[in-house]
Amino acid sequence: MNNKIIKLGSFFSGIGSPEKALEKLKEEGIVNDFKIEFFSEIDKNAIKSYCAIHNVDASLNSGDIKQIKG
């Protein structure tokens, strides 16, 4: 197993289904660990849900994808 941490950024994040999949893989020992670096979502209810589900602060939300500079 690799000891590196997966750094994750997601666009059109919704409630973060891929993040939940990584959490499950971590529980099963398939991945060592991951860290949510940012997410991008504009729906206020999805943002609240995402933060609650993944225990992250809303400050990680990069907001509207059209406003993100690569």
PyMOL Python script that loads the backbone (N, CA, C, O; Angstrom):
from pymol import cmd

cmd.read_pdbstr("""\
ATOM      1  N   MET A   1       0.835  -1.173   0.000  1.00  0.00           N
ATOM      2  CA  MET A   1       0.000   0.000   0.000  1.00  0.00           C
ATOM      3  C   MET A   1       0.886   1.245   0.000  1.00  0.00           C
ATOM      4  O   MET A   1       1.947   1.267   0.625  1.00  0.00           O
ATOM      5  N   ASN A   2       0.440   2.266  -0.702  1.00  0.00           N
ATOM      6  CA  ASN A   2       1.157   3.522  -0.799  1.00  0.00           C
ATOM      7  C   ASN A   2       0.787   4.410   0.395  1.00  0.00           C
ATOM      8  O   ASN A   2      -0.390   4.509   0.742  1.00  0.00           O
ATOM      9  N   ASN A   3       1.761   5.048   1.021  1.00  0.00           N
ATOM     10  CA  ASN A   3       1.504   5.893   2.184  1.00  0.00           C
ATOM     11  C   ASN A   3       1.180   7.334   1.829  1.00  0.00           C
ATOM     12  O   ASN A   3       1.002   8.157   2.727  1.00  0.00           O
ATOM     13  N   LYS A   4       1.099   7.657   0.562  1.00  0.00           N
ATOM     14  CA  LYS A   4       0.820   9.022   0.152  1.00  0.00           C
ATOM     15  C   LYS A   4      -0.645   9.374   0.379  1.00  0.00           C
ATOM     16  O   LYS A   4      -1.526   8.517   0.311  1.00  0.00           O
ATOM     17  N   ILE A   5      -0.882  10.642   0.647  1.00  0.00           N
ATOM     18  CA  ILE A   5      -2.236  11.154   0.830  1.00  0.00           C
ATOM     19  C   ILE A   5      -2.746  11.650  -0.515  1.00  0.00           C
ATOM     20  O   ILE A   5      -2.054  12.393  -1.212  1.00  0.00           O
ATOM     21  N   ILE A   6      -3.944  11.245  -0.875  1.00  0.00           N
ATOM     22  CA  ILE A   6      -4.593  11.725  -2.094  1.00  0.00           C
ATOM     23  C   ILE A   6      -5.152  13.113  -1.800  1.00  0.00           C
ATOM     24  O   ILE A   6      -5.931  13.288  -0.864  1.00  0.00           O
ATOM     25  N   LYS A   7      -4.752  14.096  -2.602  1.00  0.00           N
ATOM     26  CA  LYS A   7      -5.285  15.449  -2.467  1.00  0.00           C
ATOM     27  C   LYS A   7      -6.421  15.582  -3.471  1.00  0.00           C
ATOM     28  O   LYS A   7      -6.241  15.350  -4.666  1.00  0.00           O
ATOM     29  N   LEU A   8      -7.590  15.958  -2.968  1.00  0.00           N
ATOM     30  CA  LEU A   8      -8.801  15.942  -3.782  1.00  0.00           C
ATOM     31  C   LEU A   8      -9.379  17.330  -3.955  1.00  0.00           C
ATOM     32  O   LEU A   8      -9.509  18.085  -2.991  1.00  0.00           O
ATOM     33  N   GLY A   9      -9.723  17.662  -5.182  1.00  0.00           N
ATOM     34  CA  GLY A   9     -10.495  18.853  -5.505  1.00  0.00           C
ATOM     35  C   GLY A   9     -11.627  18.412  -6.403  1.00  0.00           C
ATOM     36  O   GLY A   9     -11.413  17.634  -7.333  1.00  0.00           O
ATOM     37  N   SER A  10     -12.826  18.894  -6.141  1.00  0.00           N
ATOM     38  CA  SER A  10     -13.943  18.450  -6.971  1.00  0.00           C
ATOM     39  C   SER A  10     -14.740  19.629  -7.509  1.00  0.00           C
ATOM     40  O   SER A  10     -14.915  20.648  -6.841  1.00  0.00           O
ATOM     41  N   PHE A  11     -15.211  19.460  -8.722  1.00  0.00           N
ATOM     42  CA  PHE A  11     -16.063  20.443  -9.384  1.00  0.00           C
ATOM     43  C   PHE A  11     -17.467  19.868  -9.506  1.00  0.00           C
ATOM     44  O   PHE A  11     -17.640  18.651  -9.579  1.00  0.00           O
ATOM     45  N   PHE A  12     -18.476  20.748  -9.528  1.00  0.00           N
ATOM     46  CA  PHE A  12     -19.875  20.304  -9.575  1.00  0.00           C
ATOM     47  C   PHE A  12     -20.087  19.287  -8.461  1.00  0.00           C
ATOM     48  O   PHE A  12     -20.608  18.198  -8.700  1.00  0.00           O
ATOM     49  N   SER A  13     -19.689  19.637  -7.266  1.00  0.00           N
ATOM     50  CA  SER A  13     -19.520  18.706  -6.158  1.00  0.00           C
ATOM     51  C   SER A  13     -20.796  18.068  -5.624  1.00  0.00           C
ATOM     52  O   SER A  13     -20.768  16.930  -5.154  1.00  0.00           O
ATOM     53  N   GLY A  14     -21.906  18.783  -5.690  1.00  0.00           N
ATOM     54  CA  GLY A  14     -23.124  18.232  -5.113  1.00  0.00           C
ATOM     55  C   GLY A  14     -22.888  17.918  -3.655  1.00  0.00           C
ATOM     56  O   GLY A  14     -22.392  18.764  -2.910  1.00  0.00           O
ATOM     57  N   ILE A  15     -23.240  16.699  -3.229  1.00  0.00           N
ATOM     58  CA  ILE A  15     -23.018  16.310  -1.837  1.00  0.00           C
ATOM     59  C   ILE A  15     -21.723  15.525  -1.660  1.00  0.00           C
ATOM     60  O   ILE A  15     -21.401  15.107  -0.547  1.00  0.00           O
ATOM     61  N   GLY A  16     -20.980  15.320  -2.742  1.00  0.00           N
ATOM     62  CA  GLY A  16     -19.660  14.698  -2.634  1.00  0.00           C
ATOM     63  C   GLY A  16     -19.649  13.183  -2.664  1.00  0.00           C
ATOM     64  O   GLY A  16     -19.010  12.558  -1.818  1.00  0.00           O
ATOM     65  N   SER A  17     -20.336  12.584  -3.608  1.00  0.00           N
ATOM     66  CA  SER A  17     -20.354  11.117  -3.712  1.00  0.00           C
ATOM     67  C   SER A  17     -18.966  10.506  -3.915  1.00  0.00           C
ATOM     68  O   SER A  17     -18.664   9.498  -3.276  1.00  0.00           O
ATOM     69  N   PRO A  18     -18.107  11.067  -4.776  1.00  0.00           N
ATOM     70  CA  PRO A  18     -16.762  10.481  -4.913  1.00  0.00           C
ATOM     71  C   PRO A  18     -15.972  10.517  -3.608  1.00  0.00           C
ATOM     72  O   PRO A  18     -15.182   9.614  -3.331  1.00  0.00           O
ATOM     73  N   GLU A  19     -16.185  11.555  -2.813  1.00  0.00           N
ATOM     74  CA  GLU A  19     -15.510  11.661  -1.534  1.00  0.00           C
ATOM     75  C   GLU A  19     -15.958  10.543  -0.589  1.00  0.00           C
ATOM     76  O   GLU A  19     -15.149   9.985   0.152  1.00  0.00           O
ATOM     77  N   LYS A  20     -17.250  10.225  -0.623  1.00  0.00           N
ATOM     78  CA  LYS A  20     -17.762   9.122   0.194  1.00  0.00           C
ATOM     79  C   LYS A  20     -17.168   7.798  -0.275  1.00  0.00           C
ATOM     80  O   LYS A  20     -16.881   6.922   0.540  1.00  0.00           O
ATOM     81  N   ALA A  21     -16.983   7.651  -1.579  1.00  0.00           N
ATOM     82  CA  ALA A  21     -16.362   6.431  -2.107  1.00  0.00           C
ATOM     83  C   ALA A  21     -14.925   6.306  -1.599  1.00  0.00           C
ATOM     84  O   ALA A  21     -14.497   5.218  -1.215  1.00  0.00           O
ATOM     85  N   LEU A  22     -14.181   7.413  -1.595  1.00  0.00           N
ATOM     86  CA  LEU A  22     -12.811   7.385  -1.067  1.00  0.00           C
ATOM     87  C   LEU A  22     -12.803   7.054   0.420  1.00  0.00           C
ATOM     88  O   LEU A  22     -11.919   6.342   0.896  1.00  0.00           O
ATOM     89  N   GLU A  23     -13.786   7.568   1.153  1.00  0.00           N
ATOM     90  CA  GLU A  23     -13.883   7.248   2.578  1.00  0.00           C
ATOM     91  C   GLU A  23     -14.068   5.746   2.783  1.00  0.00           C
ATOM     92  O   GLU A  23     -13.450   5.148   3.664  1.00  0.00           O
ATOM     93  N   LYS A  24     -14.925   5.146   1.960  1.00  0.00           N
ATOM     94  CA  LYS A  24     -15.164   3.703   2.039  1.00  0.00           C
ATOM     95  C   LYS A  24     -13.889   2.932   1.691  1.00  0.00           C
ATOM     96  O   LYS A  24     -13.559   1.952   2.359  1.00  0.00           O
ATOM     97  N   LEU A  25     -13.171   3.365   0.652  1.00  0.00           N
ATOM     98  CA  LEU A  25     -11.918   2.705   0.270  1.00  0.00           C
ATOM     99  C   LEU A  25     -10.871   2.828   1.377  1.00  0.00           C
ATOM    100  O   LEU A  25     -10.073   1.916   1.592  1.00  0.00           O
ATOM    101  N   LYS A  26     -10.882   3.955   2.071  1.00  0.00           N
ATOM    102  CA  LYS A  26      -9.961   4.136   3.206  1.00  0.00           C
ATOM    103  C   LYS A  26     -10.315   3.157   4.325  1.00  0.00           C
ATOM    104  O   LYS A  26      -9.431   2.530   4.909  1.00  0.00           O
ATOM    105  N   GLU A  27     -11.605   3.029   4.622  1.00  0.00           N
ATOM    106  CA  GLU A  27     -12.057   2.095   5.659  1.00  0.00           C
ATOM    107  C   GLU A  27     -11.650   0.664   5.336  1.00  0.00           C
ATOM    108  O   GLU A  27     -11.334  -0.121   6.230  1.00  0.00           O
ATOM    109  N   GLU A  28     -11.661   0.334   4.045  1.00  0.00           N
ATOM    110  CA  GLU A  28     -11.317  -1.020   3.609  1.00  0.00           C
ATOM    111  C   GLU A  28      -9.821  -1.218   3.425  1.00  0.00           C
ATOM    112  O   GLU A  28      -9.380  -2.310   3.067  1.00  0.00           O
ATOM    113  N   GLY A  29      -9.028  -0.166   3.668  1.00  0.00           N
ATOM    114  CA  GLY A  29      -7.582  -0.270   3.566  1.00  0.00           C
ATOM    115  C   GLY A  29      -7.045  -0.236   2.149  1.00  0.00           C
ATOM    116  O   GLY A  29      -5.885  -0.573   1.915  1.00  0.00           O
ATOM    117  N   ILE A  30      -7.880   0.170   1.201  1.00  0.00           N
ATOM    118  CA  ILE A  30      -7.454   0.210  -0.203  1.00  0.00           C
ATOM    119  C   ILE A  30      -6.667   1.487  -0.495  1.00  0.00           C
ATOM    120  O   ILE A  30      -5.705   1.463  -1.263  1.00  0.00           O
ATOM    121  N   VAL A  31      -7.067   2.579   0.103  1.00  0.00           N
ATOM    122  CA  VAL A  31      -6.290   3.823   0.030  1.00  0.00           C
ATOM    123  C   VAL A  31      -5.874   4.191   1.447  1.00  0.00           C
ATOM    124  O   VAL A  31      -6.592   3.906   2.406  1.00  0.00           O
ATOM    125  N   ASN A  32      -4.724   4.819   1.575  1.00  0.00           N
ATOM    126  CA  ASN A  32      -4.211   5.179   2.889  1.00  0.00           C
ATOM    127  C   ASN A  32      -4.996   6.339   3.488  1.00  0.00           C
ATOM    128  O   ASN A  32      -5.518   6.227   4.597  1.00  0.00           O
ATOM    129  N   ASP A  33      -5.082   7.443   2.769  1.00  0.00           N
ATOM    130  CA  ASP A  33      -5.775   8.615   3.270  1.00  0.00           C
ATOM    131  C   ASP A  33      -6.024   9.588   2.134  1.00  0.00           C
ATOM    132  O   ASP A  33      -5.400   9.492   1.077  1.00  0.00           O
ATOM    133  N   PHE A  34      -6.936  10.525   2.351  1.00  0.00           N
ATOM    134  CA  PHE A  34      -7.190  11.576   1.384  1.00  0.00           C
ATOM    135  C   PHE A  34      -7.537  12.853   2.124  1.00  0.00           C
ATOM    136  O   PHE A  34      -7.977  12.827   3.273  1.00  0.00           O
ATOM    137  N   LYS A  35      -7.329  13.980   1.436  1.00  0.00           N
ATOM    138  CA  LYS A  35      -7.630  15.285   2.019  1.00  0.00           C
ATOM    139  C   LYS A  35      -8.368  16.111   0.982  1.00  0.00           C
ATOM    140  O   LYS A  35      -7.932  16.233  -0.162  1.00  0.00           O
ATOM    141  N   ILE A  36      -9.492  16.675   1.398  1.00  0.00           N
ATOM    142  CA  ILE A  36     -10.254  17.553   0.501  1.00  0.00           C
ATOM    143  C   ILE A  36      -9.570  18.921   0.504  1.00  0.00           C
ATOM    144  O   ILE A  36      -9.546  19.613   1.522  1.00  0.00           O
ATOM    145  N   GLU A  37      -9.019  19.297  -0.643  1.00  0.00           N
ATOM    146  CA  GLU A  37      -8.345  20.586  -0.781  1.00  0.00           C
ATOM    147  C   GLU A  37      -9.354  21.695  -1.103  1.00  0.00           C
ATOM    148  O   GLU A  37      -9.242  22.807  -0.588  1.00  0.00           O
ATOM    149  N   PHE A  38     -10.328  21.391  -1.949  1.00  0.00           N
ATOM    150  CA  PHE A  38     -11.367  22.347  -2.308  1.00  0.00           C
ATOM    151  C   PHE A  38     -12.532  21.601  -2.932  1.00  0.00           C
ATOM    152  O   PHE A  38     -12.398  20.458  -3.367  1.00  0.00           O
ATOM    153  N   PHE A  39     -13.665  22.264  -2.969  1.00  0.00           N
ATOM    154  CA  PHE A  39     -14.800  21.782  -3.743  1.00  0.00           C
ATOM    155  C   PHE A  39     -15.456  22.979  -4.402  1.00  0.00           C
ATOM    156  O   PHE A  39     -15.258  24.115  -3.972  1.00  0.00           O
ATOM    157  N   SER A  40     -16.230  22.733  -5.436  1.00  0.00           N
ATOM    158  CA  SER A  40     -16.862  23.811  -6.186  1.00  0.00           C
ATOM    159  C   SER A  40     -18.346  23.501  -6.332  1.00  0.00           C
ATOM    160  O   SER A  40     -18.739  22.555  -7.015  1.00  0.00           O
ATOM    161  N   GLU A  41     -19.152  24.313  -5.683  1.00  0.00           N
ATOM    162  CA  GLU A  41     -20.606  24.121  -5.717  1.00  0.00           C
ATOM    163  C   GLU A  41     -21.285  25.465  -5.542  1.00  0.00           C
ATOM    164  O   GLU A  41     -20.793  26.318  -4.803  1.00  0.00           O
ATOM    165  N   ILE A  42     -22.419  25.664  -6.220  1.00  0.00           N
ATOM    166  CA  ILE A  42     -23.137  26.933  -6.101  1.00  0.00           C
ATOM    167  C   ILE A  42     -24.484  26.804  -5.390  1.00  0.00           C
ATOM    168  O   ILE A  42     -25.033  27.802  -4.924  1.00  0.00           O
ATOM    169  N   ASP A  43     -25.017  25.595  -5.303  1.00  0.00           N
ATOM    170  CA  ASP A  43     -26.304  25.399  -4.640  1.00  0.00           C
ATOM    171  C   ASP A  43     -26.134  25.471  -3.129  1.00  0.00           C
ATOM    172  O   ASP A  43     -25.372  24.698  -2.547  1.00  0.00           O
ATOM    173  N   LYS A  44     -26.848  26.405  -2.490  1.00  0.00           N
ATOM    174  CA  LYS A  44     -26.648  26.640  -1.056  1.00  0.00           C
ATOM    175  C   LYS A  44     -26.972  25.415  -0.209  1.00  0.00           C
ATOM    176  O   LYS A  44     -26.306  25.173   0.797  1.00  0.00           O
ATOM    177  N   ASN A  45     -27.979  24.640  -0.594  1.00  0.00           N
ATOM    178  CA  ASN A  45     -28.314  23.443   0.176  1.00  0.00           C
ATOM    179  C   ASN A  45     -27.283  22.339  -0.018  1.00  0.00           C
ATOM    180  O   ASN A  45     -26.965  21.608   0.920  1.00  0.00           O
ATOM    181  N   ALA A  46     -26.762  22.221  -1.233  1.00  0.00           N
ATOM    182  CA  ALA A  46     -25.712  21.233  -1.492  1.00  0.00           C
ATOM    183  C   ALA A  46     -24.446  21.595  -0.718  1.00  0.00           C
ATOM    184  O   ALA A  46     -23.757  20.712  -0.206  1.00  0.00           O
ATOM    185  N   ILE A  47     -24.141  22.877  -0.633  1.00  0.00           N
ATOM    186  CA  ILE A  47     -22.955  23.330   0.112  1.00  0.00           C
ATOM    187  C   ILE A  47     -23.087  22.957   1.586  1.00  0.00           C
ATOM    188  O   ILE A  47     -22.155  22.415   2.180  1.00  0.00           O
ATOM    189  N   LYS A  48     -24.244  23.249   2.171  1.00  0.00           N
ATOM    190  CA  LYS A  48     -24.470  22.909   3.581  1.00  0.00           C
ATOM    191  C   LYS A  48     -24.367  21.406   3.793  1.00  0.00           C
ATOM    192  O   LYS A  48     -23.752  20.950   4.758  1.00  0.00           O
ATOM    193  N   SER A  49     -24.969  20.638   2.891  1.00  0.00           N
ATOM    194  CA  SER A  49     -24.930  19.179   3.004  1.00  0.00           C
ATOM    195  C   SER A  49     -23.508  18.661   2.858  1.00  0.00           C
ATOM    196  O   SER A  49     -23.064  17.819   3.639  1.00  0.00           O
ATOM    197  N   TYR A  50     -22.788  19.169   1.847  1.00  0.00           N
ATOM    198  CA  TYR A  50     -21.407  18.741   1.614  1.00  0.00           C
ATOM    199  C   TYR A  50     -20.562  18.954   2.870  1.00  0.00           C
ATOM    200  O   TYR A  50     -19.838  18.059   3.305  1.00  0.00           O
ATOM    201  N   CYS A  51     -20.665  20.144   3.439  1.00  0.00           N
ATOM    202  CA  CYS A  51     -19.862  20.473   4.621  1.00  0.00           C
ATOM    203  C   CYS A  51     -20.213  19.569   5.801  1.00  0.00           C
ATOM    204  O   CYS A  51     -19.328  19.125   6.532  1.00  0.00           O
ATOM    205  N   ALA A  52     -21.499  19.297   5.984  1.00  0.00           N
ATOM    206  CA  ALA A  52     -21.925  18.440   7.093  1.00  0.00           C
ATOM    207  C   ALA A  52     -21.490  16.991   6.875  1.00  0.00           C
ATOM    208  O   ALA A  52     -21.004  16.342   7.802  1.00  0.00           O
ATOM    209  N   ILE A  53     -21.660  16.491   5.669  1.00  0.00           N
ATOM    210  CA  ILE A  53     -21.321  15.098   5.369  1.00  0.00           C
ATOM    211  C   ILE A  53     -19.824  14.847   5.488  1.00  0.00           C
ATOM    212  O   ILE A  53     -19.407  13.809   6.003  1.00  0.00           O
ATOM    213  N   HIS A  54     -19.012  15.790   5.014  1.00  0.00           N
ATOM    214  CA  HIS A  54     -17.559  15.586   4.961  1.00  0.00           C
ATOM    215  C   HIS A  54     -16.806  16.314   6.065  1.00  0.00           C
ATOM    216  O   HIS A  54     -15.576  16.293   6.105  1.00  0.00           O
ATOM    217  N   ASN A  55     -17.546  16.955   6.960  1.00  0.00           N
ATOM    218  CA  ASN A  55     -16.954  17.637   8.100  1.00  0.00           C
ATOM    219  C   ASN A  55     -15.872  18.634   7.676  1.00  0.00           C
ATOM    220  O   ASN A  55     -14.763  18.636   8.210  1.00  0.00           O
ATOM    221  N   VAL A  56     -16.221  19.475   6.707  1.00  0.00           N
ATOM    222  CA  VAL A  56     -15.311  20.519   6.239  1.00  0.00           C
ATOM    223  C   VAL A  56     -16.002  21.869   6.344  1.00  0.00           C
ATOM    224  O   VAL A  56     -17.228  21.952   6.423  1.00  0.00           O
ATOM    225  N   ASP A  57     -15.203  22.913   6.343  1.00  0.00           N
ATOM    226  CA  ASP A  57     -15.717  24.266   6.428  1.00  0.00           C
ATOM    227  C   ASP A  57     -16.113  24.772   5.035  1.00  0.00           C
ATOM    228  O   ASP A  57     -15.511  24.392   4.031  1.00  0.00           O
ATOM    229  N   ALA A  58     -17.115  25.618   4.995  1.00  0.00           N
ATOM    230  CA  ALA A  58     -17.582  26.179   3.725  1.00  0.00           C
ATOM    231  C   ALA A  58     -16.508  27.022   3.039  1.00  0.00           C
ATOM    232  O   ALA A  58     -16.618  27.294   1.844  1.00  0.00           O
ATOM    233  N   SER A  59     -15.484  27.434   3.761  1.00  0.00           N
ATOM    234  CA  SER A  59     -14.402  28.224   3.157  1.00  0.00           C
ATOM    235  C   SER A  59     -13.627  27.418   2.109  1.00  0.00           C
ATOM    236  O   SER A  59     -12.905  28.002   1.300  1.00  0.00           O
ATOM    237  N   LEU A  60     -13.763  26.098   2.110  1.00  0.00           N
ATOM    238  CA  LEU A  60     -13.117  25.269   1.079  1.00  0.00           C
ATOM    239  C   LEU A  60     -13.865  25.317  -0.245  1.00  0.00           C
ATOM    240  O   LEU A  60     -13.368  24.830  -1.260  1.00  0.00           O
ATOM    241  N   ASN A  61     -15.060  25.902  -0.237  1.00  0.00           N
ATOM    242  CA  ASN A  61     -15.847  25.993  -1.463  1.00  0.00           C
ATOM    243  C   ASN A  61     -15.297  27.087  -2.368  1.00  0.00           C
ATOM    244  O   ASN A  61     -15.246  28.256  -1.986  1.00  0.00           O
ATOM    245  N   SER A  62     -14.889  26.700  -3.559  1.00  0.00           N
ATOM    246  CA  SER A  62     -14.374  27.660  -4.539  1.00  0.00           C
ATOM    247  C   SER A  62     -15.484  28.350  -5.299  1.00  0.00           C
ATOM    248  O   SER A  62     -15.222  29.264  -6.079  1.00  0.00           O
ATOM    249  N   GLY A  63     -16.733  27.925  -5.084  1.00  0.00           N
ATOM    250  CA  GLY A  63     -17.873  28.592  -5.684  1.00  0.00           C
ATOM    251  C   GLY A  63     -18.084  28.251  -7.148  1.00  0.00           C
ATOM    252  O   GLY A  63     -17.794  27.143  -7.598  1.00  0.00           O
ATOM    253  N   ASP A  64     -18.589  29.221  -7.871  1.00  0.00           N
ATOM    254  CA  ASP A  64     -18.963  29.074  -9.280  1.00  0.00           C
ATOM    255  C   ASP A  64     -17.752  28.713 -10.134  1.00  0.00           C
ATOM    256  O   ASP A  64     -16.750  29.427 -10.140  1.00  0.00           O
ATOM    257  N   ILE A  65     -17.853  27.621 -10.842  1.00  0.00           N
ATOM    258  CA  ILE A  65     -16.724  27.150 -11.675  1.00  0.00           C
ATOM    259  C   ILE A  65     -16.323  28.169 -12.720  1.00  0.00           C
ATOM    260  O   ILE A  65     -15.165  28.197 -13.137  1.00  0.00           O
ATOM    261  N   LYS A  66     -17.262  29.014 -13.159  1.00  0.00           N
ATOM    262  CA  LYS A  66     -16.946  30.039 -14.169  1.00  0.00           C
ATOM    263  C   LYS A  66     -16.024  31.120 -13.619  1.00  0.00           C
ATOM    264  O   LYS A  66     -15.393  31.853 -14.381  1.00  0.00           O
ATOM    265  N   GLN A  67     -15.949  31.217 -12.281  1.00  0.00           N
ATOM    266  CA  GLN A  67     -15.128  32.251 -11.652  1.00  0.00           C
ATOM    267  C   GLN A  67     -13.769  31.734 -11.190  1.00  0.00           C
ATOM    268  O   GLN A  67     -12.946  32.514 -10.711  1.00  0.00           O
ATOM    269  N   ILE A  68     -13.520  30.428 -11.326  1.00  0.00           N
ATOM    270  CA  ILE A  68     -12.268  29.850 -10.858  1.00  0.00           C
ATOM    271  C   ILE A  68     -11.183  30.057 -11.891  1.00  0.00           C
ATOM    272  O   ILE A  68     -11.361  29.734 -13.066  1.00  0.00           O
ATOM    273  N   LYS A  69     -10.075  30.589 -11.458  1.00  0.00           N
ATOM    274  CA  LYS A  69      -8.919  30.788 -12.341  1.00  0.00           C
ATOM    275  C   LYS A  69      -7.979  29.591 -12.154  1.00  0.00           C
ATOM    276  O   LYS A  69      -7.536  29.305 -11.042  1.00  0.00           O
ATOM    277  N   GLY A  70      -7.688  28.909 -13.246  1.00  0.00           N
ATOM    278  CA  GLY A  70      -6.882  27.690 -13.192  1.00  0.00           C
ATOM    279  C   GLY A  70      -5.446  27.919 -12.926  1.00  0.00           C
ATOM    280  O   GLY A  70      -4.671  26.965 -12.859  1.00  0.00           O
TER     281      GLY A  70
END
""", "prot")
cmd.dss("prot")
cmd.show_as("cartoon", "prot")
cmd.util.cbc("prot")
cmd.orient("prot")
